[in-house]
Structures are given as structure tokens and as C-alpha cells.
Amino acid sequence: MTTPPTFTTAQIDTVRSHIKKTWKTLTRSHEHLLQSAKDTKLDHETETPWLVYISPQEDCPNVQAILERSLSPKDMQRIEIRTLPSEVEAIKEHGLLYLPGPYVVPGGRFNEMYGWDSYFILLGLLRDQEWELAQSQVDQLLYQVQHYGTILNSNRTYMLSRSQPPVLSMMVLALFQHTQDEEWLKSALPLLEQFYYYWVVPPHLNTATGLSRFYALGEGAAPEVLFSERDEEGKTHYDRVKEYYQTFEVEDYDVNLYYDRENDELTNLFYKGDRTMRESGFDITNRFGPFSADILHYAPVCLNSLLYQMEQDLGQINQILGKEELEQQWRDRADIRRDRIDQYLWDEEQGIYLDYNFQSGERRHYEFATTFYPLWLGIASPAQAQRVAENLSLFEAPGGIFTSTRVTGNQWDAPFGWAPLTLIAVLGLHRYGYHPEGDRIANKFLAMVIKEFGRHNTLVEKYDVERCSANVSDEICFGYSSNEIGFGWTNGVVLELLAARGTKV
């Protein structure tokens, strides 16, 4: 039985209207450069200008001239334009990375362009027929690959060393479905391939399994965490992690790798894992042990599912462009990856997909909503999809889908739920014919979001899906505890879920 929706057409119309208006407030372009350059996540002297870095491949004087035409002289005085050094280590002061066109930011403290948020934002822009903004959103990500080497966690200099889940090929094809612009598609292809190879060569590749892992290239504490993720006592996230290690026994991994108890210091490897966990997009969760410190040693379900999709997408793009031989090569790669996902990530006993530890040679039995990715992307066999659907009760909550089955004080674990994982679960269930289940989850999430919108007049980043509430701060102990408003990916997912309800895929 599909649960009848507990919201009215009038309520839906109010939320739709709000979302439509919000795209404008979340858009950043040259006119908003000073607003974009301001970064609440870093310490900043009041009188000093905000830094904007231009790619060394750009004509810096020309960009400066363009910006001077877009901004008032007063605003230009508050900004300093610099050319980005060719070595990340040479950056002594952090700033915004220039992008030439408009883009939509998530909202709240996330006042810059994010890698995987952009996919769900794009879906919303396309649903809302914001064609120009949708085109620009994808073009800015392609620009990042061309000028900054990859799609960045976000366009700040302290994010240059890490990417985010690879959703670019899906974005390119979603936009192409609307534009049918083959010349543009052809121009995007080499950049898509460049981004693909970022993920499938060492250090992102584990050669023994042929599967990929997240791996941030930077060292030391993440600058944005040191300044902005402080509690009322002034302790940083890293201070709270050290207290945790002092207080609790950890059996998930060898704590000595990550924490020097004698000197009460987190190790370089901890910071590498911490940065890598942020590249995964799931910051923070205990999915890879406490604080995901052990993430470097895992092939994650989410990443490898997305790379399978990227291989399929590159096959499809080559097919559209009439390159049949190349199409087949990409399809073959996808088939190989599907077999590896089956071998390493499918757990027959539990009937869900689990992350694989390279060192132990075992899957980690930490139930996480990424088990729905292989359904969403068509990797699962009908029998596997049935097992996952039968295990829906592990994740189903009054407000949609729990991120994981464990309560840890982290925002990417229970009792929290997030728009992207909800959409992925719904579309995955629909894809394999589990329409009542998918519709039920969609209706639960929409009912919660619409109810909370009625109370707060905004859409937010995440929800407590047990209590069906946007008030989450008191339950989050690690990282940042705020619930950001805006919110780009929630906007996009709400529009997608409204479109998906009752549809037969």
C-alpha cells in the first residue's frame, strides 16, 4: 500500500514558488564577486581585501578588466586579484577560485560552488526551466577540470587538493537531453575523460581490486575546519576527535595510526583520512570507522557505482558522436567494473552492498544508504535489487531514509536523512519496479520537508528523519552542527521527487 500524501496541492505550489525564487538568491556571478569572495569559514582581517585567484591559463589583465566593468569601484577595492601559483604549496593566503560564468551555491555557510551538490541543483534547474543557468552550472564544472585539474570539492584554494563524487558525465548528458547541442557535447568529451582518469589511476586506483577509492592530495588539518567548526567552548572538531580517542575504545581500526596518545596529537595519516572523507562528500560519518579516518583503505560502493555510470555515459556520448569503436571500449570497461562491484561490494549474506576493506580483504558491515546506488544506476541484478528492497526496513524512517543504521553524533549517520540519498533510494526502487516502496519513501520525505517549510519558511540541508524535524544542531557532536538554509540540493530533489511520484520508469 502506498501511503497517501499528507500535504495539499496548495502547499506544494507554495514550496515550488519558493524554490523558483531561491535559484536567484543562490546564484553567484561577476556582479556578486565580493559576496562570493567573502568566506565565513576562514579567519579574515576586517581591513584586508578578499582574494580572488585567476587560473594561470587565463589572460589575467583581461579578466581584471571584465570584473572592473561588472563591479563598482568600491567593491573592486575590497577584492585583490591574483594569478594562481602553479604549485598548490605556494599558496600562502587562501581565496576564491575564479569561474567565468554564473553558478548556484548550496546556501548558508556554503557560499561557493560544490562538486556533487551541483548535480542535484542541476536537476532542479532543469525542472524549473532555468535553461541558461543550467547550462552555466555545467560549464563552470568543465572549466574547473580545464583550469584547475579536476572538479573541486568547492572553488576555494584550500579545496584544490580534493574533488567530490564524480557526477559530471550525468550532468553533461542531462543538459544535452535538453539542448541536443552535439558541438558542445564534443567539446566536453576530452574534459570528461580527463576527470575520469583522475579517479582510475593511482592514488585513487587500488590496483589489486581494480576498484577506486577516495584520496585527497593535501596534507595536514583542513583550514576551513580549524577556523569554522568550533563549539561553544571554542574547541575545534579536531579537539573533539582527540577527546573521543582519549575516552573511548576503538575496535574498527588501529587507533595508533591516527592518534599519538603520548603527545595527544592527531597524526598526518588522520588528517589525510579526514580530508579524504571530505572528498567523499559524506563528512562526517563513522562509515569507515570513527570519523571515517580509515577511508583510504576502502573501495566505496558510491564511488565505484558512479564510475560505472561514467563509463556508460562516455560510451553513450561516443555513440551519439558516431564513434562506435570507442563506445564499445567504454561499455566493456563498465562491464568489468560491474563484475568487480559484484565480487567485492555485494554481500550475499546481508543482501546489501557494503564497502570493501583492501587491507583486511573483507567488507565492512556498516549499513549505509549508498546500498541504493547500484539500483539507481542499474548495476544490480533483479535478484540483488529484490534483496536490497527486502532490506528497506533497515533504512526506512518516518521522514524518508536514514543515512546509516547507527547513531554516532555525526551528521551523515542516523537519525539524519539527506535529500540526495532519498532521491537515489526512490529512483533505485522505481528502476527495478518497486513503485509502491519508492512512492512511500518519496511521500514521507516530501511530507516532512513541506511540514518543516511551513514552520521555518525555508528548505534546509538535512533533516532528522526520525523526528521529522529540521532542528538538528543539538544532536550533532562532530564537525559543524548548524543546519544550513537555502538549500540547493534539497530544492532540486524536492522537484525531482514531485516529478517521480507515481511515475513508472
ROZA-835270 format. One record per residue (C-alpha): x, y, z. Coordinates in steps of 0.25 Angstrom, whole numbers, plus 2048, in hexadecimal, padded with zeros to 3 digits. Layout:
BEGIN
XYZ;...
This chain:
BEGIN
800800800;80580E7FC;804818808;7FB823804;802830803;80083980F;801846808;7F884E7FF;7FA8547F1;7FA8627F7;80585E800;80D8587F4;80A8657EC;81086D7F7;81D8657F8;81E8657E9;81D8747E9;8278767F4;83186D7ED;82F8747E0;8338817E7;83E87B7EF;8468787E2;8488877E0;84D8897EF;85787D7EE;85D8827E0;86B8887E0;87188F7D4;87B89A7D2;8718A47D8;87189C7E5;88089A7E5;8828A27F2;87789A7F9;87D88D7F3;88B8907F7;887892806;88988580D;88488381B;88C87681C;89987D81D;89F888827;8A0895820;8A58A3824;89A8AD822;8A28B781A;8A98AE811;8A38AB803;89D89D800;8A68957F6;8A18907E8;8AB8877E1;8AB8867D2;8AF87A7CA;8BE87B7C5;8B88777B7;8AF8837B7;8B28917B2;8B38987C0;8B28A77BB;8A68A37B2;89F89C7BE;8A28A87C7;89C8B27BC;88F8A97BB;88E8A97CA;8908B87CB;8848BA7C1;87C8B17CA;87F8B77D8;87E8C57DE;88C8CB7E1;8898CA7F0;8878BB7EE;8938B97E6;89B8C07F1;8968B57FB;89C8AA7F1;8AA8A67ED;8AC89F7E0;8B88957E0;8BD88B7D6;8BC87D7DC;8CA8777DE;8CD86A7D6;8D08637E3;8C58627EE;8D08627F9;8D48707F4;8C68767F9;8C987D806;8BB884807;8AE87D803;8A48837FA;8988817F0;89C87A7E2;8968827D7;88B87C7CE;8878837C1;8788817C2;86D8817CC;86B8757D5;8618717E0;86786F7EE;8618657F9;85E871802;861875811;870873814;87286D806;8738797FE;87B8737F3;8798687E8;87985A7ED;87C84D7E5;8718437E7;86784D7EC;8678537DE;8618467D8;8548477E1;8548567DF;8548547D0;84984A7D1;8418557D8;8458607CE;8418577C2;8338547C9;8318637CB;8358667BC;84186F7C1;84886B7B4;8538757B3;8578737C2;8578647C0;8608667B4;86986F7BC;8698657C8;86F85A7C0;8788637B8;87F8687C5;88285A7C9;8888577BB;8908647BD;89585F7CB;89A8527C4;8A185A7B9;8A78657C2;8A885E7D0;8AB8507CC;89F8497D1;89184D7D7;8948527E5;88D8507F2;88A85F7F0;89086B7E9;89986F7F4;8A886E7F4;8A8865801;8A085B7F9;8A985A7ED;8AF84D7F2;8A28457F3;8968427EA;88883D7EC;87F8317E8;8808317D8;8738357D3;87783D7C7;8748347BC;8668327C1;8658427C1;86A8437B3;8608397AE;85483F7B6;85784C7AF;8598467A2;84C8407A2;84684E7A2;850855799;85384A78F;86085278C;86A848786;875852785;874855793;874847797;88084478E;88884F795;88484A7A3;88983C7A0;89883D7A2;8958457AF;88C8397B4;89782F7B0;8A18387B8;8988387C4;8968297C3;8A58267C3;8A782E7D0;89F8227D6;8A48167CF;8B38177D1;8BB8177DE;8BA81C7E8;8AB81B7E6;8AC80D7E0;8AE8017E8;8B67F87DE;8B37EB7E6;8A47EC7E4;8A37F57D8;8997FE7E0;89B80C7E4;89C8147F1;89B8227F6;8A88287F9;8AB8377FC;8B883C7F7;8BA847802;8C1845810;8BE84A81E;8B2850824;8A785581B;8A886481C;89986681C;89785C827;8A1863830;89A870830;88B86E82E;888861834;889865843;87F86284E;87A86C859;887869861;89086D855;89485E853;89685B844;89184E83E;89F84883F;8A084B84E;893843850;898838848;8A5837851;89B83785D;89482C857;8A0824855;8A5826863;897822869;892816860;89880985C;89880884C;8987FA846;8957FE838;8A4801835;8B180283B;8B0810842;8BF811843;8BF814834;8B7820836;8B9825845;8C682784C;8C182585B;8CE829861;8CE83685B;8BF83885A;8C183B84B;8B983683E;8C3830834;8C6834826;8BE828821;8B282C829;8B283A822;8B3833815;8A882A818;8A083681D;8A283D810;89F831808;89282F810;88E83D80B;8918397FD;88782E7FE;87C839801;87883180E;87E83A818;87D835823;879826825;87E81A82C;87C81281F;88C81081F;88E80F82E;88D81B837;88D82882F;89081F823;89F820826;8A181381F;89B817812;8A881680A;8A780680B;899805805;8938037F8;88580A7FA;8788067F4;8758147F0;8818187E8;88280B7E0;87480C7DD;87581A7D8;8828167D0;87A80A7C9;8708157C5;87B81E7C0;8808127B7;8728107B2;87081F7B0;87D8207A8;8788147A0;86B81B79D;872829799;87B82178F;86F81A78A;868828788;87482D781;875821778;88181B77E;87D80C77F;88A806782;88D81078D;87F80E792;8817FF793;88E80179B;8878097A5;87B7FF7A6;8867F47A9;88C7FC7B4;87F7FD7BA;87C7EE7B9;8897EB7C0;8867F57CB;8787EF7CD;87F7E27CF;8897E77D9;87D7EE7E1;8767E17E1;8837DA7E6;8877E47F1;87C7EC7F5;86F7E37F4;86D7DC801;8647D07FF;8627CC80D;85D7DA811;8567DD804;85C7EB803;8687F27FC;8747F5806;8817FC805;88D7F3803;89A7F480C;8A77F2804;8AF7EE810;8A67E4817;8A07DF80A;8937E0810;8867E880E;8837F281A;8767EE820;8717FD821;8637FE81B;86380B813;859811809;8638107FE;85E8027FC;8538087F3;85E80E7E9;85F8017E1;8508007E0;84F80F7DC;85A80D7D1;8557FF7CC;8617F77D1;8597ED7DA;8537E17D4;8447DF7D7;8477D57E2;8507DF7E9;8467EA7E7;83C7E17EE;8457DF7FA;8487EE7FB;8397F17FA;8367E6805;8407ED80E;83A7FB80C;8357FA81B;8437FC81F;84380A81A;83580E819;831819822;825822825;82B82D81D;831824811;83F81D812;84981C81D;85781F818;85C813821;85780A82B;86080F836;85E81C83F;86C821841;86B830843;86F832834;86683982A;86882E820;862823829;855820830;84C827833;84F830828;84A830819;84E83880D;84783B800;8518357F7;8518277FD;8428287FE;84182A7EF;84B81F7EC;8438157F4;8368197EE;83B8197DF;84280C7E2;8368057E7;82E80B7DC;8388067D2;8367F77D6;8277F87D7;8257FB7E6;81C8067E3;8138067F0;8208057F9;8278117F1;81A8197F1;818817800;82781C803;8258287FA;81782C800;81E82A80E;82983480B;82083E804;81683E80F;822841819;82884C810;81B85280E;81785281C;824858821;823862815;81686781C;81D869829;82A86F824;827875816;83486F811;83986180C;84685C813;852854810;84E848819;843843822;84183A82E;83882F827;835828834;82E83583A;82B83B82C;832848830;83B85282B;841855839;84D84C839;858854840;85784F84E;859840849;865843840;872842849;87D84283E;88084B832;877857831;869855838;862860830;85785D826;85986681A;84D86D813;84C86E804;84D863801;8528607F3;8518517F2;8448507FB;83E8597F1;8428507E5;83E8437EC;8308487F0;82D84C7E2;83283E7DD;82A8377E7;81D83E7E4;82083A7D5;82382C7D9;8178297E1;80F81E7DB;81781E7CE;81B8117C8;8298107C4;
